[in-house]
Each structure stands twice: as structure tokens, then as C-alpha cells.
Amino acid sequence: MLGFSLIVLTTCIFIALFFLLVTKDLAKKIQVSGVIINLLLLLILTFGFFMGRPEFVDIVLVFLLLNLVGLMGFLRILKYGKVGVSSKELINKSTLND
């Protein structure tokens, strides 16, 4: 079971690395780097869980949440130029109105 999960996660990491190298869009590259970080953290969590050390769970969850918040903030800065965007500005600058 450990071998199968490690093979699946490393395969997903290599697919994401390939997509990171192939894509030209900066926002997609940032998102794929977040996916790679999440997959690496899941790899660490899986390895720690199968080795009988479940204390990695809380550390990995904190890093996953920090990665999610950081990516959302960085992509918001990339798209709107600032973090504090009101809901009216989001409606006015939505992708439907472009």
C-alpha cells in the first residue's frame, strides 16, 4: 500500500512538473507550483503515516493551509494589483465582463 501511494504521488508530481515547464502563463505556473507543494506535503504525510509517526499530520495541515492562503493572495495581487479588493470591484472586473 505504501509503495502504490508513493508511486501515484510521485507520478502526479512529475506530471505537474511537466505542466509547469510547458505552460507559458504566469498565473498557471503559480497555481501548478502550489499543486506541486501540496503533493509534496501529501507525500511527506503518507510516508510519515505509514512509518508509524502520525505527528506529521498537524504540521502538514498547517503548511497546506498556509500554501492555500498564500497562493490566493499572490494570485489576487497578480490579477488586481492589490489585496484589499471590495466586492463591487470584483464584480466590475470579473472575467464575464472582460
N, C-alpha and C positions, 0 to 999 in steps of 0.2 A: 504494500500500500504506500509506503514511504517513497519507494522508487518511482511508482507511477505518478504520484503527485509532484515529485521533483521534476520528472521528465515533462509533464504537462506545463508546469510553471516556467521552466527554462525555455520550452518551445514558444510559449506566449511572449516571453521576454525577447527572444530572438526575432519573432515576427514584429514586435513593436519597435525594436532597434532598426530593422529593415525599413519599416514605415517612416521612422524618424530620419533616416538617411535619404529616402526617396522623395518625401514631400518638400514642397517649396514654401508653403505658407507658414509664417512665423507663429500664428496662433495655434495651428495644428501641431507644430513642433513642440510648443509648450505643453499642450494637452497630452501628447504622446510621452513627453518626459515625465509628466505626472503619473501616467499609467505605468511606466517602467518603474518608478519609485514605489508605487503601490504593489506591483508584482514582486519586487524585491523584498518588500516588507512581508508580504504573504509567504514568500519563500523562507524567510527567517522564522516566521511564526510556525510554519509547517515543520521545519526542521527542529525547532525547539520543542514543539508539542510531541513529536514522535520520539524525541530523545528523553522525554520524561521531565522536561523543565517548562512547566506552563507559566512561569513568571514573566515570560516574554509577552504575554497577551496584553497586559495593560500598557506596556511601552509601545508596542506596535499600534495599538488603537490610538494612542496619543499622537504618534507620528502620522498615522493615516488622516486623522482629523486636521492636524496642522498642515499637511500637504494639501488637503482639500480647500481649506480656507485660504492658504497662500496662493494656490492656483486661481481661485475665483477672484481674489483681489488683484492679482497681476493681470489677468485677462480683462478685468474691468478697467484697469488703468490703461491697458493697451487699446481697448476699444473707445473709451470715453475720455481718456486723458486725466481722469481724477477718480478718487474712490467714492467720495460723497456725492452720489447721483440721486436726485429725487425721482419719485415715481413718474412725475409729469415729464421729466427729461427722458426717462426710459421709454415712455410711450411715444414721445416725439421722435426719438432716434431708433425706434425698433426696426428690425430687418424687413418688416412688412411694408414700411413706408419708404424704404430706400429706392 
